[in-house]
Amino acid sequence: MRGKINILIIIGFIIYLGYLLTNKFIAPVPYEIGIPIVIFGVALIVIGTLTMNKRSPKK
């Protein structure tokens, strides 16, 4: 189970990268929409990391 990445981390990165690519290359996203999206993506990454560390066996 050591090399397995939590699904929350993957979803968080997809949300964050989607926001960045949309904001830079397609159309500027207003801050009222962009900030909650980025916070949600980062929160998923942090939650996924914490649950992954909690599940790992201690040696």
Backbone hydrogen bonds, N-H to C=O, Kabsch-Sander energy under -0.5 kcal/mol:
donor,donor_aa,acceptor,acceptor_aa,energy
4,K,1,M,-0.6
9,I,6,N,-0.6
10,I,6,N,-1.3
11,I,7,I,-2.4
12,G,8,L,-2.3
13,F,9,I,-2.2
14,I,10,I,-2.3
15,I,11,I,-2.4
16,Y,12,G,-2.4
17,L,13,F,-3.0
18,G,14,I,-2.4
19,Y,15,I,-2.2
20,L,16,Y,-2.4
21,L,17,L,-2.8
22,T,18,G,-2.2
23,N,19,Y,-2.7
24,K,20,L,-2.2
25,F,21,L,-2.5
26,I,21,L,-0.8
26,I,22,T,-1.0
27,A,22,T,-2.2
33,I,30,P,-1.1
34,G,30,P,-2.9
35,I,31,Y,-2.1
37,I,33,I,-1.3
38,V,34,G,-2.5
39,I,35,I,-2.5
40,F,36,P,-2.3
41,G,37,I,-2.3
42,V,38,V,-2.6
43,A,39,I,-2.4
44,L,40,F,-2.1
45,I,41,G,-1.9
46,V,42,V,-2.5
47,I,43,A,-2.8
48,G,44,L,-2.5
49,T,45,I,-2.1
50,L,46,V,-2.6
51,T,47,I,-2.5
52,M,48,G,-1.8
53,N,49,T,-2.2
54,K,50,L,-1.8
55,R,51,T,-1.7
56,S,52,M,-1.1
